[in-house]
Amino acid sequence: MANPNKQKGTAWESSVRDYLNVELGQVDEYGRLLDPFDGMNVRRPAQEGARDVGDVHAVPFVLEAKDVAKPTVPSFLRQAEVEAQHAGFPYGVAVVKVRRANVRAGKVHFTVRTWTRVRLALGLKSRDFADRYGFGFSLRGLDTGRWYATTDLERFARLLGDVRAARRHTR
């Protein structure tokens, strides 16, 4: 039998992928991709070993998906940012499962730096960005490297659609 923790992790990654594809209109009423070759489909890439490219690709984000009892968000965010670099994506975020809750309630965590870069890409002021996408902030001590912003997967799906639309308009 396979490792039960790996099975949980794979199930969470698949749930995140499937939820985002539905929310972004990438699938039909049966959950099948409308265009399997569309680069905007949310995907689970093959693992790359030492040069891991993240758990879920949702252009332009790499999502590091975690289904753990005790999240260590700053370490997840460091991992997400390294894997985004490996994959050649501009943004890396962590998506943490909330126990006994629907996938849309999953918590999406951003470093303050990534949060600021996405906010600027959308041309929004800090307060407007935080309010529009329901961000809360965790400011842990004086070490800003441990600070992060959090929203839920439902609001992240809307943010992802808006980032993609903004990127289309600037090209």
Secondary structure, DSSP 8 states (H G I E B T S, - for coil): ---HHHHHHHHHHHHHHHHHHHHTT-B-TTS-BS-TT-TTS-B-----GGG---SEEETTEEEEEE--SS--HHHHHHHHHHHHHHHT-SEEEEEE--TTS-GGG-EEEEEHHHHHHHHHHHT--HHHHHHHHT-EEE--SS-GGG-EEEEEHHHHHHHHHHHHHHHHHT-
